[in-house]
Amino acid sequence: MLKVDNIAGHSYVRDWLKPSPVVVDLGANAGLFSLAAIREYGARVYAAEAEPRLYESLRLLNHPKLRVRHAVLASREGNIALNVWAGRCPSVFGELYAGEHAQVSILPTTTLSDFLEAFRLREVDLMKVDIEGSELEVLGHASDHTLLTVKQITVEFHEFLYPDMHAAIEALKSRFRRLGFYVLDFSGVNGDVLLINPDIPVGTLTSIYLQGVKYKRGLVRRLARVVKSARPSAARNERTRITA
């Protein structure tokens, strides 16, 4: 039976990782995903992080299996303004809420193909993409050849922050299907999308199993929400009973 792992909200099939797999972490943040991949699989991780302080903390780890580049992933090489917000992750997009104020850093951009080329990566076992709304630009402008070098891509699309992106996200997923990728949204809201390379055959039974994992997780999430919402009212009832 296949093992579907999940690190930091990103799902993928553990069984399809090679020994000491090559992992790319786009949007490494504090390094949770990168360090877990090294610890769990002995992975060699190549990460990109845009926020200056987070990048520096990863660089100072000086981990022999972690290489980090300070750059913003984009559709072309150049420079871009990165907004560093106090209450949420950095983004190249403007404010979402009234009164937000950002510190602005001008940072170099790199494309996905140039990032892979910089590390001479010809094949990637797993790529995690969590770049605060820029997923569409980065993946959408990547060539078919570049995308097909990756065996599994786990993406958090930020539709929950930018609902207007929904149609473009669905169009990008359709492009992956045309390339032969198996596309599975574990979250149901494009927050945990797995893209499986056509080199990995996903037959009927495997597809049924993966769909079963998806719906089981969805049921667990819904039950957790029901329990969480019931707790305050249970606590109120207990206080009422004691008072009475």
C-alpha positions as CSV (number, residue, x, y, z in Angstrom):
1,M,0.0,0.0,0.0
2,L,1.3,3.4,-1.0
3,K,2.3,5.8,1.8
4,V,1.1,9.4,1.3
5,D,3.2,11.7,3.5
6,N,2.3,15.2,4.4
7,I,4.8,17.9,5.6
8,A,3.7,21.4,6.4
9,G,0.4,20.9,4.5
10,H,2.1,19.4,1.3
11,S,1.2,15.9,0.3
12,Y,3.1,13.5,-1.9
13,V,3.7,9.7,-2.3
14,R,6.7,8.6,-0.2
15,D,7.1,5.3,-2.1
16,W,8.0,7.2,-5.3
17,L,11.0,8.9,-3.8
18,K,14.4,7.4,-4.7
19,P,17.0,6.7,-2.0
20,S,18.6,10.1,-1.0
21,P,16.1,11.9,-3.3
22,V,16.6,15.3,-4.9
23,V,14.1,17.7,-3.4
24,V,13.5,21.3,-4.4
25,D,11.8,23.6,-1.9
26,L,10.5,26.8,-3.4
27,G,9.5,29.1,-0.6
28,A,11.5,27.4,2.1
29,N,10.4,29.8,4.9
30,A,12.0,28.6,8.2
31,G,13.0,25.3,6.6
32,L,10.4,23.0,8.1
33,F,9.8,21.1,4.8
34,S,13.5,21.1,3.8
35,L,14.8,19.8,7.1
36,A,12.1,17.2,7.4
37,A,12.9,15.8,3.9
38,I,16.6,15.6,4.9
39,R,15.7,13.9,8.2
40,E,13.1,11.5,6.9
41,Y,14.6,10.5,3.5
42,G,18.2,11.6,3.5
43,A,17.3,14.0,0.8
44,R,19.6,16.5,-0.9
45,V,17.6,19.7,-0.8
46,Y,17.9,22.8,-3.0
47,A,15.8,25.6,-1.6
48,A,14.8,29.2,-2.5
49,E,13.8,31.7,0.1
50,A,13.0,35.4,-0.6
51,E,12.6,36.9,2.9
52,P,16.0,38.2,3.9
53,R,16.0,37.1,7.6
54,L,14.6,33.6,6.8
55,Y,17.2,33.1,4.1
56,E,20.0,34.2,6.4
57,S,18.8,31.8,9.1
58,L,18.8,28.9,6.6
59,R,22.2,29.9,5.3
60,L,23.6,29.9,8.8
61,L,22.5,26.3,9.3
62,N,25.4,25.4,7.0
63,H,23.8,22.0,6.6
64,P,25.7,19.7,4.2
65,K,22.5,18.5,2.5
66,L,20.8,21.9,2.2
67,R,21.7,24.5,-0.4
68,V,19.8,27.8,-0.3
69,R,19.5,30.6,-2.8
70,H,18.2,34.0,-1.9
71,A,15.9,34.9,-4.7
72,V,12.2,35.5,-5.7
73,L,10.9,32.9,-8.2
74,A,9.3,34.7,-11.2
75,S,8.7,34.3,-14.9
76,R,11.9,36.1,-15.9
77,E,15.3,37.3,-14.5
78,G,15.4,40.7,-13.0
79,N,14.5,42.5,-9.8
80,I,11.3,42.8,-7.9
81,A,9.8,44.5,-4.8
82,L,9.1,42.0,-2.1
83,N,6.6,43.1,0.6
84,V,7.4,41.8,4.0
85,W,4.3,41.9,6.1
86,A,4.1,41.8,9.9
87,G,1.2,39.4,10.2
88,R,1.6,37.1,7.2
89,C,4.1,35.7,4.8
90,P,6.1,37.9,2.4
91,S,4.6,38.4,-1.1
92,V,5.2,40.4,-4.3
93,F,1.5,41.3,-4.1
94,G,0.1,44.4,-2.4
95,E,-1.9,44.7,0.8
96,L,-4.9,42.4,1.4
97,Y,-6.3,44.2,4.4
98,A,-6.8,47.9,5.1
99,G,-4.0,49.4,7.1
100,E,-1.4,46.8,6.3
101,H,2.1,48.2,6.1
102,A,5.0,46.4,4.6
103,Q,8.8,46.6,4.6
104,V,9.9,46.6,1.0
105,S,13.1,44.8,-0.2
106,I,14.3,44.9,-3.8
107,L,15.4,41.4,-4.6
108,P,16.7,39.4,-7.6
109,T,14.3,37.1,-9.4
110,T,15.0,33.8,-11.0
111,T,13.0,31.5,-13.2
112,L,12.4,27.9,-12.4
113,S,14.6,26.6,-15.2
114,D,17.5,28.9,-14.2
115,F,17.1,27.9,-10.6
116,L,17.4,24.2,-11.6
117,E,20.3,25.0,-14.0
118,A,22.2,26.9,-11.3
119,F,22.4,23.6,-9.3
120,R,22.7,21.5,-12.4
121,L,19.6,19.5,-11.6
122,R,18.5,17.4,-14.5
123,E,15.9,15.4,-12.6
124,V,14.0,16.2,-9.4
125,D,12.2,13.7,-7.3
126,L,10.0,16.1,-5.4
127,M,9.4,19.8,-5.7
128,K,7.4,21.8,-3.1
129,V,6.0,25.1,-4.3
130,D,4.7,27.6,-1.7
131,I,5.5,31.1,-2.9
132,E,2.5,33.2,-1.7
133,G,0.5,33.6,-4.9
134,S,3.4,33.5,-7.4
135,E,2.8,29.8,-8.2
136,L,0.8,30.7,-11.3
137,E,3.5,32.9,-12.8
138,V,6.4,30.5,-12.0
139,L,4.7,27.2,-13.1
140,G,2.7,28.9,-15.9
141,H,5.8,30.3,-17.6
142,A,8.0,27.2,-17.1
143,S,8.6,25.2,-20.3
144,D,7.1,21.7,-20.7
145,H,10.6,20.3,-20.6
146,T,11.3,21.9,-17.3
147,L,8.1,20.7,-15.7
148,L,8.6,17.1,-17.0
149,T,12.0,16.9,-15.2
150,V,10.1,16.8,-11.8
151,K,8.5,13.5,-10.7
152,Q,6.2,14.9,-8.1
153,I,5.2,18.6,-7.6
154,T,3.3,19.5,-4.4
155,V,1.8,23.0,-4.6
156,E,-0.1,25.3,-2.3
157,F,-2.0,27.6,-4.6
158,H,-3.1,30.7,-2.7
159,E,-6.7,30.8,-3.9
160,F,-7.9,31.4,-0.3
161,L,-6.1,34.7,-0.4
162,Y,-6.7,35.6,-4.0
163,P,-10.1,34.1,-5.1
164,D,-9.8,35.7,-8.6
165,M,-7.0,33.2,-9.4
166,H,-9.4,30.3,-9.5
167,A,-9.9,30.2,-13.2
168,A,-6.2,30.5,-13.9
169,I,-5.4,27.8,-11.4
170,E,-7.8,25.4,-13.1
171,A,-6.3,26.3,-16.5
172,L,-2.8,25.5,-15.2
173,K,-4.0,22.2,-13.8
174,S,-5.5,21.4,-17.2
175,R,-2.1,22.1,-18.8
176,F,-0.5,19.6,-16.5
177,R,-3.1,17.0,-17.5
178,R,-2.4,17.7,-21.1
179,L,1.3,16.9,-20.4
180,G,0.2,13.6,-18.9
181,F,0.5,14.5,-15.2
182,Y,-2.0,13.0,-12.8
183,V,-3.5,15.9,-10.8
184,L,-5.0,15.5,-7.4
185,D,-6.2,18.2,-5.0
186,F,-6.1,16.8,-1.5
187,S,-7.6,19.9,0.0
188,G,-10.5,20.4,-2.4
189,V,-9.7,24.2,-2.5
190,N,-6.4,24.0,-4.4
191,G,-4.4,24.4,-1.1
192,D,-2.7,21.0,-1.4
193,V,-2.3,19.9,-5.0
194,L,-0.2,17.0,-6.1
195,L,1.1,16.8,-9.7
196,I,2.4,13.3,-10.6
197,N,4.8,13.0,-13.6
198,P,3.6,10.7,-16.5
199,D,6.7,8.6,-15.9
200,I,5.0,7.4,-12.8
201,P,2.1,5.2,-13.9
202,V,-1.1,5.9,-12.0
203,G,-3.4,3.1,-12.8
204,T,-7.1,2.7,-11.8
205,L,-6.4,1.0,-8.5
206,T,-3.8,3.6,-7.5
207,S,-6.1,6.4,-8.5
208,I,-8.9,4.9,-6.4
209,Y,-6.5,4.6,-3.5
210,L,-5.3,8.2,-3.7
211,Q,-8.8,9.5,-4.0
212,G,-9.7,7.4,-0.9
213,V,-6.8,9.1,1.0
214,K,-8.1,12.5,-0.1
215,Y,-11.7,11.9,1.1
216,K,-10.6,10.2,4.3
217,R,-8.5,13.3,5.1
218,G,-11.4,15.6,4.2
219,L,-13.7,13.7,6.6
220,V,-11.1,13.9,9.4
221,R,-10.9,17.7,8.8
222,R,-14.6,18.1,8.9
223,L,-15.0,16.1,12.1
224,A,-12.2,18.1,13.7
225,R,-14.1,21.3,12.9
226,V,-17.3,19.9,14.3
227,V,-15.6,18.9,17.5
228,K,-13.8,22.3,17.8
229,S,-17.0,24.2,17.2
230,A,-18.9,22.1,19.8
231,R,-16.4,22.7,22.6
232,P,-17.3,26.3,23.4
233,S,-21.0,25.5,23.6
234,A,-20.2,22.4,25.8
235,A,-18.1,24.6,28.1
236,R,-20.9,27.2,28.3
237,N,-23.4,24.4,29.2
238,E,-21.1,23.2,31.9
239,R,-20.7,26.7,33.4
240,T,-24.5,27.1,33.3
241,R,-25.0,23.8,35.1
242,I,-22.4,24.6,37.8
243,T,-23.9,28.1,38.3
244,A,-27.4,26.6,38.6
